[in-house]
Amino acid sequence: MNSHHLEAPLSLHHIFDTGMHNFVLLTGRTKLNTPAGVWCGYTPAVGEQPGVIQMLYSTRESRGLVGPVLGVAGLHSLETYGALPVGSHDLSCHSFPVQQRLAFILGQIPAQTTANSEDWFCSLRYMQAWSSSLNTNPGDKFDLALLARGKEYILQILNSVEGQAPIPTCAEEKNHLYSFRRVKNGRTLDQVEKTLKIDFLSA
């Protein structure tokens, strides 16, 4: 939250739409002067099938707030449905290590591979779309104390005995396998930010 591109005040919104709980945190503006923030969406449990975190996107300036927003979604699911959602296996190279780490800690099934090629530009598009949508339908606007609770909860998970245990070597190797994609995506965004060409938003 220390980037000068993030502007106060933050705003945390919840919208239940087409069967999904969406949590959208708006944090200000990106270097491209587009809406910055985090979006996490989960579908609730149905019968014996657990809820699933289907969407997790962040603009680069806001990636430090992914954990607290995940915590908010987790607490909401616990308090509403009595159980945590599991992480989807439809993952980008950016989401893959997050899903793996939490899956090992929480006893869920870790993903084995990435399933899509989404990048920072997808996050920029989604946050622009959410920002426009929230202008007309802000949904439930939550007190930011909930974001603090979410951060506390995710830290509790990460600092648990299970959270302190290293993930298996095979999982570390898989995470490393996708690191070049993350670097490539970051360098591409660097170049766009330098030239301020944002044609990708209309793609």
N, C-alpha and C positions, 0 to 999 in steps of 0.2 A: 504494500500500500504506500510505499515511499516514492513511487514514480511521480514526477511532476506532471505526467499526462493524466493522472487520475484526479478527478475533481469531486469535491464534496458538494452536496451530500450523497452518500451511497443510498440506494433504494433496493429493497428486497421484496419481490412479488411472487405470489403463488396463483397459478391458474390451473384448474382441472379442465382438460379439454380432450375430447376423443379418447377417453379412457386413460389419460396420463396426467399425473401430477407434475406440473412444471414449476420449477423454482428458478427465477431469473434475478440475478444480482446485477444492477447497473452501477458501474464504478466511475464513469466519466467519459473521457475521449481517448482514442488511440493516437499514435503518432500520425496516422492518416486522417485524423479528425472525424473518425467514425465512432459509433457507440462502443464503449469498452464494457466488458462484463463476463459473467459466467452463467451458463444454462445447464441445469441438471433436471432430467425428467425420468420418472419411474412409473411403471404400470403396477397396480396393486396385485396382490395375490388373488388367484382364482382357484377355489377348491384346494387341492393338494399342491398346486403349482405356486411357487413363491413369487413375490413381486420381483420385478427386474428393472435395474437402472438401464434404460434404453438410450438415453442421451446425456452426453457430458462434453460440453464445449466451453472453451475459454479463449478470449483474446489474450495475446501474449502479455500485455501489461497487467492482466488480472489473474495470471496463473497461480499466484500465491494464495488466492482465495478459493481455489478449487476444493481444498480440504474442508474449510468451513462450510461451503455450500453442500458438499457431500454429507457432512455431519448434520446439516439441517434436514436434508432428505431422509437420512437414516432415522433421526429422531421422529420426524413426522410419520414415517412408516411404522415405527415401534409403537407410537402413541395412538395411531389410527387403526392399525391392523395387527399389532402385537408381534411383529417380526420384521427383521431387516430384509430389504430386497437383495437379490444377488446381482452380480455384475454381468451384463450382456457379454457375449463373446464376439459380437460384431464390432471389432475394435480397429482403431487407427494405430499407427506407430506411436502416437503420443499417449493414447489411453491404455495401451497394452501393459506397460509396467505398473500403472495405477491399479488396474484390475487384478493383475497377478499378485501384487503385494497384499492387497486387501483380502483376496481369496484365500491365500495361505494363512493369514492371521485369523480370519473368521471361519475357517473350515469349509469354505465354498470350493467350487471346482475352478481351478485356474485355467485361463485360456491357453491354447497351444500355439496359436498363430494369429497374425493380424487378418482382418477380413475386408478391410476397405482402405482406400488411399487418401482419406480426408486429411486436410492440413490446416494451417493457420488461416487461410483465406476462407475456408468453410466457416470457421468461427466468426470471422468478420461479417460474413453475409448473414449468419443466423442472428448475431447480436443486432445488426442493423434492422432485420425484420422484427425481432422482438421489441426493440425500442419503438419502432413505428406502431406496432400493435398495442403496446402498453400506453401509448398516448391517447388512444381511444377507449381502451379497456384495461385499466391497471390491475384488475383482479383484486386479490386480497393483498394489501400492502402490509408487510410484517414489520414489527419493531426490530431494529437492528440488534437488540439484546438477544434475539434468536440466533443471529449470526455468531455472536460470542459463544452461545451455548453449543452451536454446531462445531465451532473451533475446539472448544473444550472436550466435546465428545470424540472428535476424530483424534485428538491428541491422547485421550484416554486409551483408544484402541491401539494407536501406534506405540504407546509407552507400556503396554501390557507385556506380560511374559511372552506371549505368542508374538507380539510385535517386535520384541527385541531379538527374536531368533532369526538368523539369516535364512533367506529363501534358498532352496536347493540350487546347487551349481548349475543343473540343466536349465533352470529358470533364469538364472543370471546370464547364461550364455544366450538364451533367446532374447532377453532384453537388450543385450549388447548387439545382437544381430540386427536390430532395427534402429540402433542409434544413428547410423549414417543417414537414414531417412529423416530423422528429426533434425539433424544438422543441416541437411539439404533444404528442408522446408524453412528452417530459420534463416538461412542465407538468402533464399528467394525472397522472403519477407523483408529482410534487410535492404535488398536492392530496390524493392518497390517503395519502401519508406524513404529511401534516399532520393528517388526520382519523383515521389508523390504521384505516381500513376495509379489510379484506383479503378481502372476499367473493369477489373475482375468483379466488382460489385454488381455490374449489370450483366454478368455472364449467365 
